[in-house]
C-alpha cells in the first residue's frame, strides 16, 4: 500500500532569542500562517529573512511547517 501525502496548509515558525535571564536562555516562538500551499520553501524563507530584519530580538531558528 502506497502512502499518499496531501498538504492542506503551510506556515512559518520563527524562534527568537531574547538573551540570558537569570542564567537561562530565553527563546520565544511566533507562527505566521496563511501561506499558499504552492509557495516554495525558498520564498517562505525569504519572508523569514524580511521578518528578521524588522524584529528586535535576533532569529535563532526557522521552520516551514506543512500541514
N, C-alpha and C positions, 0 to 999 in steps of 0.2 A: 504494500500500500504506500503510495507516494504522499509525501507531506506537501500540503498547499499552504501558501502564505499570502494573506490579504492584508495590506496595510490600509488602515482607515483614518489615520491621523499622524501628524508629525509635530513635535515640539522641541524646544531648545531649553536645556537646563544649564544654568551658569552658576558656578560656585565661586563666591568672592571671599578673599582672605582679609579679615579685619585686624590682623596682627595678634600679638600675645596679650592676654589679660589674665593676671594672677598666675602666670606661668603656663597657661594653656592657650593654644592657638584657636582663635575664634573664626569659624567659617559659617557663611550663610548661603543658602541656595535660593535661586529665583527661577521659575519656569515660565517661559514665553510660549504660548500656544498659537493656534490658528495658522500654522504654515500649510501651504498646499502640499498634498501628498506627493505631487510630482516634483517638488522642489529638490534640487540636487543638494547633497550634503555640503559641497563646496560653497554653495550660495548661502546656506544656513550658517556656516562658519564665518562667512563674510559679515553676516548680520551680527554674530557674536563679537567679532572684532570691532565693529562700529559701536556696539553697546559698551564694550570695554573702554573705548576711547571717551565715552561720555560719563562713565561712573567713576566715583572717587576710590573705593577700595579696588585693589587690583584683582583681576580674574585669575583664579587658580586652576580651575578645571572647567571643561565644557563638554556637554553630552548632547548628541542628537538622538531623540527618543522616537522610535516608530511604534505606533500602537495599532 
